[in-house]
Amino acid sequence: MIEIQNVSKWYGSFQVLADCTTTVKKGEVVVVCGPSGSGKSTLIKTVNALEPIQQGDIRIDGQSLTAPGVNLPRLRSRVGMVFQHFELFPHLDVMQNLTLAQMKVLGRGPDEARQRGLSMLDRVGLSVHKDKFPGQLSGGQQQRVAIARALCMDPIVMLFDEPTSALDPEMVGEVLDVMVQLAQEGMTMMCVTHEMGFAKKVSHRVLFMDGGRIVEDCTQDAFFGDPAARSARARDFLSKILDH
């Protein structure tokens, strides 16, 4: 479903991604982890071309993001993205946030878009808040609205960029519960996260990044269950997060 082939990216003279290659199969949940500044968020943003790449290729369901004339808005509509800081429109109520892209990008009528929005809002347990504005919701509720908004577009892939890192600890669980449900339903997911409990529970594979490179690309069992076989940098990372 996702093919990342020899992807490199620079900011000026600073190389932020170096020859990254991996694939994500349909229905697979892949967690991307690693120290701050390792390129995790940049990598996931290249998957829907929010960050352009200078070398390599990325394909979504067989379609190259770098091909001449590619319709990026249409391609992005099939790749749901959930950000660290929700990115909801503060001046629009919840239903308007859920229906705007459906009508503008997918061409759905207001009634169809609203029905889809209500269905996805019910899926994340927030139907009673449909007429509120983002500022009237908790951080956890806003992030669940953001997930519902992405699902309204009928994505074939969901990308999560540290979706719980801006939340109070009490709100993390309600967002992870929705993500676990999506994973169990077979949604193809690529998730940058520091929540190792979530990674152990639902991921099929773990990518560990350091210095802009994918240092480890292995099954979840191998990553957490056989640290001695991991690279020195991954062992150091695991020792620090699993001891507490």
PyRosetta script that sets phi, psi and omega in degrees:
from pyrosetta import init, pose_from_sequence

init()
pose = pose_from_sequence("MIEIQNVSKWYGSFQVLADCTTTVKKGEVVVVCGPSGSGKSTLIKTVNALEPIQQGDIRIDGQSLTAPGVNLPRLRSRVGMVFQHFELFPHLDVMQNLTLAQMKVLGRGPDEARQRGLSMLDRVGLSVHKDKFPGQLSGGQQQRVAIARALCMDPIVMLFDEPTSALDPEMVGEVLDVMVQLAQEGMTMMCVTHEMGFAKKVSHRVLFMDGGRIVEDCTQDAFFGDPAARSARARDFLSKILDH")
pose.set_psi(1, -39.6)
pose.set_omega(1, 174.6)
pose.set_phi(2, -123.1)
pose.set_psi(2, 128.2)
pose.set_omega(2, 174.6)
pose.set_phi(3, -123.2)
pose.set_psi(3, 119.5)
pose.set_omega(3, 176.4)
pose.set_phi(4, -112.4)
pose.set_psi(4, 117.3)
pose.set_omega(4, -171.9)
pose.set_phi(5, -123.3)
pose.set_psi(5, 111.0)
pose.set_omega(5, 172.9)
pose.set_phi(6, 49.7)
pose.set_psi(6, 47.2)
pose.set_omega(6, -175.7)
pose.set_phi(7, -84.2)
pose.set_psi(7, 128.2)
pose.set_omega(7, 173.9)
pose.set_phi(8, -130.1)
pose.set_psi(8, 149.0)
pose.set_omega(8, -178.8)
pose.set_phi(9, -148.5)
pose.set_psi(9, 142.2)
pose.set_omega(9, 177.1)
pose.set_phi(10, -124.0)
pose.set_psi(10, 146.7)
pose.set_omega(10, 162.4)
pose.set_phi(11, -107.0)
pose.set_psi(11, 99.5)
pose.set_omega(11, -173.4)
pose.set_phi(12, 64.6)
pose.set_psi(12, -122.9)
pose.set_omega(12, -179.6)
pose.set_phi(13, -92.9)
pose.set_psi(13, -3.7)
pose.set_omega(13, -177.3)
pose.set_phi(14, -91.7)
pose.set_psi(14, 121.7)
pose.set_omega(14, 179.7)
pose.set_phi(15, -87.5)
pose.set_psi(15, 117.0)
pose.set_omega(15, -177.0)
pose.set_phi(16, -97.8)
pose.set_psi(16, -24.4)
pose.set_omega(16, 173.4)
pose.set_phi(17, -131.4)
pose.set_psi(17, 135.2)
pose.set_omega(17, -175.1)
pose.set_phi(18, -129.3)
pose.set_psi(18, 102.6)
pose.set_omega(18, 171.2)
pose.set_phi(19, 53.2)
pose.set_psi(19, 52.1)
pose.set_omega(19, -178.1)
pose.set_phi(20, -85.0)
pose.set_psi(20, 128.2)
pose.set_omega(20, 179.5)
pose.set_phi(21, -136.9)
pose.set_psi(21, 127.1)
pose.set_omega(21, 173.6)
pose.set_phi(22, -165.5)
pose.set_psi(22, 169.6)
pose.set_omega(22, 175.4)
pose.set_phi(23, -134.5)
pose.set_psi(23, 153.5)
pose.set_omega(23, 174.0)
pose.set_phi(24, -127.1)
pose.set_psi(24, 118.2)
pose.set_omega(24, -178.3)
pose.set_phi(25, -79.7)
pose.set_psi(25, 161.9)
pose.set_omega(25, 177.3)
pose.set_phi(26, -59.3)
pose.set_psi(26, 130.5)
pose.set_omega(26, 179.5)
pose.set_phi(27, 82.0)
pose.set_psi(27, 0.6)
pose.set_omega(27, -178.0)
pose.set_phi(28, -88.1)
pose.set_psi(28, 145.9)
pose.set_omega(28, 174.7)
pose.set_phi(29, -113.6)
pose.set_psi(29, 116.5)
pose.set_omega(29, -178.2)
pose.set_phi(30, -116.7)
pose.set_psi(30, 124.3)
pose.set_omega(30, 177.0)
pose.set_phi(31, -98.4)
pose.set_psi(31, 134.0)
pose.set_omega(31, 176.8)
pose.set_phi(32, -108.6)
pose.set_psi(32, 120.9)
pose.set_omega(32, -179.4)
pose.set_phi(33, -134.1)
pose.set_psi(33, 174.3)
pose.set_omega(33, -178.9)
pose.set_phi(34, 146.0)
pose.set_psi(34, 173.5)
pose.set_omega(34, -177.9)
pose.set_phi(35, -67.7)
pose.set_psi(35, 163.4)
pose.set_omega(35, 176.4)
pose.set_phi(36, -59.6)
pose.set_psi(36, 140.4)
pose.set_omega(36, 178.4)
pose.set_phi(37, 81.0)
pose.set_psi(37, 10.8)
pose.set_omega(37, -177.1)
pose.set_phi(38, -86.3)
pose.set_psi(38, -6.7)
pose.set_omega(38, 177.6)
pose.set_phi(39, 102.7)
pose.set_psi(39, 7.1)
pose.set_omega(39, -176.0)
pose.set_phi(40, -59.3)
pose.set_psi(40, -54.4)
pose.set_omega(40, -176.8)
pose.set_phi(41, -66.0)
pose.set_psi(41, -37.1)
pose.set_omega(41, 177.8)
pose.set_phi(42, -62.3)
pose.set_psi(42, -43.5)
pose.set_omega(42, -179.4)
pose.set_phi(43, -59.6)
pose.set_psi(43, -47.1)
pose.set_omega(43, -175.5)
pose.set_phi(44, -68.8)
pose.set_psi(44, -30.3)
pose.set_omega(44, 177.9)
pose.set_phi(45, -73.8)
pose.set_psi(45, -20.8)
pose.set_omega(45, 175.3)
pose.set_phi(46, -73.2)
pose.set_psi(46, -20.2)
pose.set_omega(46, -174.6)
pose.set_phi(47, -70.7)
pose.set_psi(47, -20.9)
pose.set_omega(47, 170.8)
pose.set_phi(48, -122.3)
pose.set_psi(48, 24.6)
pose.set_omega(48, 172.6)
pose.set_phi(49, 64.0)
pose.set_psi(49, 21.3)
pose.set_omega(49, 169.8)
pose.set_phi(50, -68.2)
pose.set_psi(50, -28.0)
pose.set_omega(50, 171.9)
pose.set_phi(51, -118.2)
pose.set_psi(51, 117.3)
pose.set_omega(51, 178.1)
pose.set_phi(52, -71.5)
pose.set_psi(52, 152.3)
pose.set_omega(52, 178.3)
pose.set_phi(53, -109.9)
pose.set_psi(53, 154.7)
pose.set_omega(53, 179.5)
pose.set_phi(54, -99.0)
pose.set_psi(54, -24.3)
pose.set_omega(54, 179.1)
pose.set_phi(55, -140.3)
pose.set_psi(55, 151.9)
pose.set_omega(55, 176.7)
pose.set_phi(56, 93.2)
pose.set_psi(56, -167.8)
pose.set_omega(56, -177.8)
pose.set_phi(57, -149.1)
pose.set_psi(57, 149.5)
pose.set_omega(57, 175.1)
pose.set_phi(58, -130.4)
pose.set_psi(58, 131.8)
pose.set_omega(58, 179.3)
pose.set_phi(59, -122.4)
pose.set_psi(59, 135.4)
pose.set_omega(59, 174.3)
pose.set_phi(60, -113.8)
pose.set_psi(60, 116.6)
pose.set_omega(60, -179.0)
pose.set_phi(61, 51.2)
pose.set_psi(61, 40.2)
pose.set_omega(61, 176.9)
pose.set_phi(62, 87.6)
pose.set_psi(62, -8.6)
pose.set_omega(62, -177.1)
pose.set_phi(63, -100.6)
pose.set_psi(63, 126.2)
pose.set_omega(63, -177.9)
pose.set_phi(64, -76.2)
pose.set_psi(64, 134.5)
pose.set_omega(64, 175.9)
pose.set_phi(65, -73.1)
pose.set_psi(65, -21.4)
pose.set_omega(65, -174.4)
pose.set_phi(66, -100.1)
pose.set_psi(66, 2.3)
pose.set_omega(66, -178.7)
pose.set_phi(67, -67.0)
pose.set_psi(67, 142.8)
pose.set_omega(67, 177.6)
pose.set_phi(68, -58.3)
pose.set_psi(68, 134.1)
pose.set_omega(68, 175.7)
pose.set_phi(69, 77.4)
pose.set_psi(69, 8.9)
pose.set_omega(69, -179.4)
pose.set_phi(70, -63.9)
pose.set_psi(70, 138.3)
pose.set_omega(70, -179.4)
pose.set_phi(71, -86.4)
pose.set_psi(71, 89.5)
pose.set_omega(71, -174.7)
pose.set_phi(72, -63.6)
pose.set_psi(72, -42.6)
pose.set_omega(72, 177.6)
pose.set_phi(73, -57.9)
pose.set_psi(73, -41.3)
pose.set_omega(73, 179.2)
pose.set_phi(74, -67.0)
pose.set_psi(74, -42.0)
pose.set_omega(74, 179.3)
pose.set_phi(75, -65.1)
pose.set_psi(75, -42.6)
pose.set_omega(75, 179.8)
pose.set_phi(76, -63.9)
pose.set_psi(76, -29.8)
pose.set_omega(76, -179.8)
pose.set_phi(77, -64.7)
pose.set_psi(77, -20.0)
pose.set_omega(77, 179.7)
pose.set_phi(78, -94.5)
pose.set_psi(78, -4.6)
pose.set_omega(78, -178.2)
pose.set_phi(79, -119.7)
pose.set_psi(79, 99.6)
pose.set_omega(79, -179.1)
pose.set_phi(80, -70.1)
pose.set_psi(80, 139.1)
pose.set_omega(80, -178.5)
pose.set_phi(81, -129.1)
pose.set_psi(81, 128.1)
pose.set_omega(81, 177.1)
pose.set_phi(82, -119.6)
pose.set_psi(82, 122.5)
pose.set_omega(82, -172.1)
pose.set_phi(83, -96.4)
pose.set_psi(83, 168.9)
pose.set_omega(83, 179.0)
pose.set_phi(84, -62.8)
pose.set_psi(84, -40.4)
pose.set_omega(84, -173.2)
pose.set_phi(85, -111.5)
pose.set_psi(85, 34.1)
pose.set_omega(85, 168.8)
pose.set_phi(86, 70.2)
pose.set_psi(86, -51.5)
pose.set_omega(86, 178.7)
pose.set_phi(87, 58.3)
pose.set_psi(87, 35.8)
pose.set_omega(87, 171.5)
pose.set_phi(88, -80.0)
pose.set_psi(88, 154.1)
pose.set_omega(88, 175.7)
pose.set_phi(89, -77.9)
pose.set_psi(89, 114.7)
pose.set_omega(89, -173.1)
pose.set_phi(90, -67.9)
pose.set_psi(90, -24.4)
pose.set_omega(90, -176.3)
pose.set_phi(91, -89.8)
pose.set_psi(91, -1.3)
pose.set_omega(91, 178.0)
pose.set_phi(92, -111.1)
pose.set_psi(92, 145.1)
pose.set_omega(92, 176.9)
pose.set_phi(93, -75.0)
pose.set_psi(93, 176.2)
pose.set_omega(93, -174.1)
pose.set_phi(94, -57.8)
pose.set_psi(94, -47.0)
pose.set_omega(94, -177.7)
pose.set_phi(95, -65.5)
pose.set_psi(95, -36.9)
pose.set_omega(95, 177.3)
pose.set_phi(96, -65.3)
pose.set_psi(96, -37.8)
pose.set_omega(96, 175.6)
pose.set_phi(97, -61.9)
pose.set_psi(97, -35.1)
pose.set_omega(97, -176.7)
pose.set_phi(98, -81.1)
pose.set_psi(98, -24.8)
pose.set_omega(98, -173.6)
pose.set_phi(99, -100.1)
pose.set_psi(99, -21.4)
pose.set_omega(99, -172.2)
pose.set_phi(100, -57.0)
pose.set_psi(100, -54.6)
pose.set_omega(100, -177.1)
pose.set_phi(101, -67.3)
pose.set_psi(101, -33.8)
pose.set_omega(101, 177.8)
pose.set_phi(102, -58.2)
pose.set_psi(102, -43.2)
pose.set_omega(102, -177.6)
pose.set_phi(103, -76.8)
pose.set_psi(103, -41.3)
pose.set_omega(103, -175.3)
pose.set_phi(104, -75.0)
pose.set_psi(104, -40.3)
pose.set_omega(104, -173.5)
pose.set_phi(105, -96.9)
pose.set_psi(105, -44.7)
pose.set_omega(105, -176.5)
pose.set_phi(106, -91.4)
pose.set_psi(106, -12.5)
pose.set_omega(106, 178.1)
pose.set_phi(107, 75.1)
pose.set_psi(107, 21.3)
pose.set_omega(107, 178.7)
pose.set_phi(108, -75.0)
pose.set_psi(108, 149.2)
pose.set_omega(108, 175.0)
pose.set_phi(109, -74.1)
pose.set_psi(109, 163.1)
pose.set_omega(109, -177.2)
pose.set_phi(110, -57.1)
pose.set_psi(110, -40.6)
pose.set_omega(110, -177.9)
pose.set_phi(111, -67.7)
pose.set_psi(111, -44.8)
pose.set_omega(111, 179.7)
pose.set_phi(112, -64.4)
pose.set_psi(112, -42.3)
pose.set_omega(112, -179.9)
pose.set_phi(113, -64.0)
pose.set_psi(113, -39.2)
pose.set_omega(113, 179.8)
pose.set_phi(114, -67.4)
pose.set_psi(114, -41.8)
pose.set_omega(114, 179.0)
pose.set_phi(115, -62.7)
pose.set_psi(115, -41.8)
pose.set_omega(115, 178.1)
pose.set_phi(116, -64.7)
pose.set_psi(116, -41.7)
pose.set_omega(116, 178.9)
pose.set_phi(117, -61.7)
pose.set_psi(117, -44.1)
pose.set_omega(117, 179.2)
pose.set_phi(118, -63.8)
pose.set_psi(118, -39.1)
pose.set_omega(118, 179.8)
pose.set_phi(119, -64.0)
pose.set_psi(119, -44.6)
pose.set_omega(119, -179.2)
pose.set_phi(120, -71.8)
pose.set_psi(120, -32.7)
pose.set_omega(120, 177.3)
pose.set_phi(121, -66.5)
pose.set_psi(121, -38.2)
pose.set_omega(121, 176.1)
pose.set_phi(122, -65.3)
pose.set_psi(122, -35.3)
pose.set_omega(122, -179.5)
pose.set_phi(123, -62.7)
pose.set_psi(123, -33.2)
pose.set_omega(123, 179.2)
pose.set_phi(124, -98.6)
pose.set_psi(124, 8.5)
pose.set_omega(124, 173.0)
pose.set_phi(125, 76.1)
pose.set_psi(125, 31.6)
pose.set_omega(125, -174.3)
pose.set_phi(126, -128.6)
pose.set_psi(126, 22.9)
pose.set_omega(126, -176.9)
pose.set_phi(127, -55.8)
pose.set_psi(127, -35.4)
pose.set_omega(127, -176.5)
pose.set_phi(128, -68.7)
pose.set_psi(128, -13.2)
pose.set_omega(128, -177.4)
pose.set_phi(129, -104.0)
pose.set_psi(129, 15.9)
pose.set_omega(129, -171.7)
pose.set_phi(130, -61.4)
pose.set_psi(130, -26.8)
pose.set_omega(130, -176.5)
pose.set_phi(131, -99.6)
pose.set_psi(131, 3.5)
pose.set_omega(131, 179.9)
pose.set_phi(132, -84.5)
pose.set_psi(132, 163.1)
pose.set_omega(132, 174.1)
pose.set_phi(133, -96.1)
pose.set_psi(133, 154.9)
pose.set_omega(133, -177.8)
pose.set_phi(134, -51.0)
pose.set_psi(134, -38.2)
pose.set_omega(134, -178.5)
pose.set_phi(135, -65.4)
pose.set_psi(135, -13.7)
pose.set_omega(135, 178.5)
pose.set_phi(136, -92.5)
pose.set_psi(136, 0.2)
pose.set_omega(136, -177.3)
pose.set_phi(137, -110.0)
pose.set_psi(137, 155.5)
pose.set_omega(137, 172.9)
pose.set_phi(138, -71.1)
pose.set_psi(138, 167.8)
pose.set_omega(138, 178.4)
pose.set_phi(139, -60.5)
pose.set_psi(139, -42.1)
pose.set_omega(139, 179.1)
pose.set_phi(140, -63.3)
pose.set_psi(140, -39.4)
pose.set_omega(140, 177.8)
pose.set_phi(141, -67.4)
pose.set_psi(141, -39.9)
pose.set_omega(141, 177.9)
pose.set_phi(142, -61.7)
pose.set_psi(142, -40.8)
pose.set_omega(142, -179.2)
pose.set_phi(143, -68.1)
pose.set_psi(143, -34.6)
pose.set_omega(143, 176.1)
pose.set_phi(144, -68.4)
pose.set_psi(144, -35.4)
pose.set_omega(144, 173.2)
pose.set_phi(145, -62.6)
pose.set_psi(145, -40.9)
pose.set_omega(145, 179.2)
pose.set_phi(146, -62.6)
pose.set_psi(146, -38.1)
pose.set_omega(146, 176.2)
pose.set_phi(147, -65.7)
pose.set_psi(147, -43.3)
pose.set_omega(147, 178.2)
pose.set_phi(148, -61.0)
pose.set_psi(148, -41.0)
pose.set_omega(148, 178.9)
pose.set_phi(149, -59.6)
pose.set_psi(149, -44.3)
pose.set_omega(149, 178.8)
pose.set_phi(150, -63.5)
pose.set_psi(150, -41.8)
pose.set_omega(150, -178.4)
pose.set_phi(151, -67.4)
pose.set_psi(151, -26.3)
pose.set_omega(151, 178.4)
pose.set_phi(152, -59.8)
pose.set_psi(152, -23.3)
pose.set_omega(152, -176.9)
pose.set_phi(153, -87.8)
pose.set_psi(153, 6.8)
pose.set_omega(153, -179.0)
pose.set_phi(154, 53.5)
pose.set_psi(154, 54.6)
pose.set_omega(154, -175.5)
pose.set_phi(155, -70.9)
pose.set_psi(155, 152.5)
pose.set_omega(155, 173.5)
pose.set_phi(156, -92.9)
pose.set_psi(156, -15.7)
pose.set_omega(156, -179.4)
pose.set_phi(157, -141.3)
pose.set_psi(157, 143.8)
pose.set_omega(157, 172.8)
pose.set_phi(158, -119.7)
pose.set_psi(158, 130.5)
pose.set_omega(158, 176.6)
pose.set_phi(159, -111.4)
pose.set_psi(159, 134.5)
pose.set_omega(159, 178.9)
pose.set_phi(160, -124.8)
pose.set_psi(160, 122.9)
pose.set_omega(160, 179.9)
pose.set_phi(161, -108.1)
pose.set_psi(161, 93.4)
pose.set_omega(161, -179.2)
pose.set_phi(162, 47.2)
pose.set_psi(162, 58.9)
pose.set_omega(162, -170.7)
pose.set_phi(163, -68.6)
pose.set_psi(163, -14.4)
pose.set_omega(163, -178.2)
pose.set_phi(164, -112.5)
pose.set_psi(164, -1.5)
pose.set_omega(164, -170.7)
pose.set_phi(165, -72.3)
pose.set_psi(165, -18.4)
pose.set_omega(165, 179.4)
pose.set_phi(166, -97.3)
pose.set_psi(166, 6.9)
pose.set_omega(166, -173.6)
pose.set_phi(167, -100.3)
pose.set_psi(167, 151.8)
pose.set_omega(167, 168.5)
pose.set_phi(168, -63.3)
pose.set_psi(168, 148.1)
pose.set_omega(168, -177.1)
pose.set_phi(169, -53.0)
pose.set_psi(169, -35.1)
pose.set_omega(169, -178.2)
pose.set_phi(170, -68.1)
pose.set_psi(170, -20.4)
pose.set_omega(170, -175.9)
pose.set_phi(171, -95.9)
pose.set_psi(171, -11.1)
pose.set_omega(171, -176.4)
pose.set_phi(172, -61.3)
pose.set_psi(172, -43.5)
pose.set_omega(172, -175.1)
pose.set_phi(173, -59.4)
pose.set_psi(173, -39.3)
pose.set_omega(173, -176.0)
pose.set_phi(174, -68.3)
pose.set_psi(174, -30.8)
pose.set_omega(174, 176.7)
pose.set_phi(175, -76.6)
pose.set_psi(175, -43.6)
pose.set_omega(175, 179.0)
pose.set_phi(176, -62.4)
pose.set_psi(176, -34.8)
pose.set_omega(176, 178.2)
pose.set_phi(177, -59.2)
pose.set_psi(177, -41.9)
pose.set_omega(177, 178.6)
pose.set_phi(178, -65.1)
pose.set_psi(178, -41.4)
pose.set_omega(178, -179.6)
pose.set_phi(179, -66.8)
pose.set_psi(179, -39.4)
pose.set_omega(179, 176.6)
pose.set_phi(180, -61.6)
pose.set_psi(180, -42.7)
pose.set_omega(180, 178.5)
pose.set_phi(181, -60.3)
pose.set_psi(181, -44.5)
pose.set_omega(181, 178.4)
pose.set_phi(182, -60.1)
pose.set_psi(182, -44.4)
pose.set_omega(182, -179.5)
pose.set_phi(183, -61.6)
pose.set_psi(183, -42.7)
pose.set_omega(183, -178.7)
pose.set_phi(184, -67.8)
pose.set_psi(184, -24.6)
pose.set_omega(184, 178.3)
pose.set_phi(185, -83.8)
pose.set_psi(185, -2.8)
pose.set_omega(185, 175.4)
pose.set_phi(186, 94.1)
pose.set_psi(186, 14.8)
pose.set_omega(186, 176.9)
pose.set_phi(187, -68.0)
pose.set_psi(187, 134.3)
pose.set_omega(187, 173.5)
pose.set_phi(188, -73.2)
pose.set_psi(188, 123.6)
pose.set_omega(188, -172.3)
pose.set_phi(189, -136.5)
pose.set_psi(189, 140.6)
pose.set_omega(189, 172.1)
pose.set_phi(190, -127.5)
pose.set_psi(190, 121.9)
pose.set_omega(190, -167.3)
pose.set_phi(191, -134.5)
pose.set_psi(191, 118.3)
pose.set_omega(191, 169.7)
pose.set_phi(192, -84.3)
pose.set_psi(192, 120.2)
pose.set_omega(192, -176.8)
pose.set_phi(193, -156.4)
pose.set_psi(193, 154.5)
pose.set_omega(193, 171.5)
pose.set_phi(194, -101.4)
pose.set_psi(194, 1.5)
pose.set_omega(194, -177.5)
pose.set_phi(195, -83.6)
pose.set_psi(195, 90.8)
pose.set_omega(195, -175.0)
pose.set_phi(196, -71.5)
pose.set_psi(196, -26.3)
pose.set_omega(196, 174.5)
pose.set_phi(197, -62.3)
pose.set_psi(197, -42.7)
pose.set_omega(197, 176.2)
pose.set_phi(198, -62.7)
pose.set_psi(198, -43.5)
pose.set_omega(198, -179.6)
pose.set_phi(199, -60.0)
pose.set_psi(199, -42.1)
pose.set_omega(199, 179.4)
pose.set_phi(200, -67.2)
pose.set_psi(200, -35.0)
pose.set_omega(200, -172.6)
pose.set_phi(201, -75.6)
pose.set_psi(201, -42.0)
pose.set_omega(201, -169.3)
pose.set_phi(202, -123.9)
pose.set_psi(202, -15.0)
pose.set_omega(202, -174.5)
pose.set_phi(203, -76.5)
pose.set_psi(203, 146.5)
pose.set_omega(203, 171.4)
pose.set_phi(204, -89.4)
pose.set_psi(204, -38.1)
pose.set_omega(204, -179.2)
pose.set_phi(205, -135.6)
pose.set_psi(205, 157.3)
pose.set_omega(205, 177.0)
pose.set_phi(206, -124.5)
pose.set_psi(206, 129.2)
pose.set_omega(206, 168.7)
pose.set_phi(207, -102.4)
pose.set_psi(207, 126.4)
pose.set_omega(207, 175.1)
pose.set_phi(208, -109.8)
pose.set_psi(208, 125.0)
pose.set_omega(208, -177.1)
pose.set_phi(209, -112.8)
pose.set_psi(209, 147.6)
pose.set_omega(209, 173.6)
pose.set_phi(210, -155.0)
pose.set_psi(210, 131.7)
pose.set_omega(210, 178.0)
pose.set_phi(211, 61.1)
pose.set_psi(211, 32.3)
pose.set_omega(211, 178.3)
pose.set_phi(212, 80.9)
pose.set_psi(212, 2.7)
pose.set_omega(212, -179.5)
pose.set_phi(213, -113.7)
pose.set_psi(213, 151.5)
pose.set_omega(213, 170.2)
pose.set_phi(214, -84.1)
pose.set_psi(214, 104.4)
pose.set_omega(214, -175.7)
pose.set_phi(215, -84.2)
pose.set_psi(215, -37.2)
pose.set_omega(215, 178.9)
pose.set_phi(216, -129.5)
pose.set_psi(216, 138.1)
pose.set_omega(216, 174.1)
pose.set_phi(217, -142.6)
pose.set_psi(217, 93.6)
pose.set_omega(217, -171.0)
pose.set_phi(218, -147.2)
pose.set_psi(218, 173.2)
pose.set_omega(218, 178.1)
pose.set_phi(219, -66.6)
pose.set_psi(219, 157.5)
pose.set_omega(219, 177.7)
pose.set_phi(220, -59.8)
pose.set_psi(220, -39.7)
pose.set_omega(220, 178.7)
pose.set_phi(221, -61.6)
pose.set_psi(221, -43.1)
pose.set_omega(221, -178.9)
pose.set_phi(222, -68.2)
pose.set_psi(222, -39.0)
pose.set_omega(222, -176.0)
pose.set_phi(223, -66.9)
pose.set_psi(223, -47.6)
pose.set_omega(223, -176.7)
pose.set_phi(224, -89.5)
pose.set_psi(224, -28.8)
pose.set_omega(224, -172.4)
pose.set_phi(225, -93.4)
pose.set_psi(225, -14.9)
pose.set_omega(225, -178.0)
pose.set_phi(226, -135.2)
pose.set_psi(226, 62.5)
pose.set_omega(226, -176.1)
pose.set_phi(227, -61.3)
pose.set_psi(227, -26.6)
pose.set_omega(227, -178.9)
pose.set_phi(228, -63.6)
pose.set_psi(228, -24.9)
pose.set_omega(228, -179.2)
pose.set_phi(229, -87.4)
pose.set_psi(229, -5.2)
pose.set_omega(229, -178.2)
pose.set_phi(230, -84.3)
pose.set_psi(230, 167.3)
pose.set_omega(230, 176.7)
pose.set_phi(231, -65.8)
pose.set_psi(231, 161.3)
pose.set_omega(231, -179.7)
pose.set_phi(232, -59.0)
pose.set_psi(232, -39.1)
pose.set_omega(232, -178.8)
pose.set_phi(233, -67.8)
pose.set_psi(233, -40.6)
pose.set_omega(233, 178.3)
pose.set_phi(234, -67.8)
pose.set_psi(234, -38.9)
pose.set_omega(234, 177.4)
pose.set_phi(235, -61.6)
pose.set_psi(235, -42.0)
pose.set_omega(235, 178.8)
pose.set_phi(236, -62.5)
pose.set_psi(236, -44.0)
pose.set_omega(236, 178.4)
pose.set_phi(237, -60.3)
pose.set_psi(237, -48.2)
pose.set_omega(237, -178.5)
pose.set_phi(238, -64.3)
pose.set_psi(238, -38.9)
pose.set_omega(238, -178.6)
pose.set_phi(239, -64.2)
pose.set_psi(239, -32.6)
pose.set_omega(239, -178.4)
pose.set_phi(240, -78.4)
pose.set_psi(240, -34.1)
pose.set_omega(240, -176.6)
pose.set_phi(241, -91.0)
pose.set_psi(241, -25.3)
pose.set_omega(241, -175.7)
pose.set_phi(242, -92.0)
pose.set_psi(242, -10.3)
pose.set_omega(242, 179.1)
pose.set_phi(243, -83.1)
pose.set_psi(243, -8.9)
pose.set_omega(243, -173.3)
pose.set_phi(244, -119.3)
pose.dump_pdb("model.pdb")
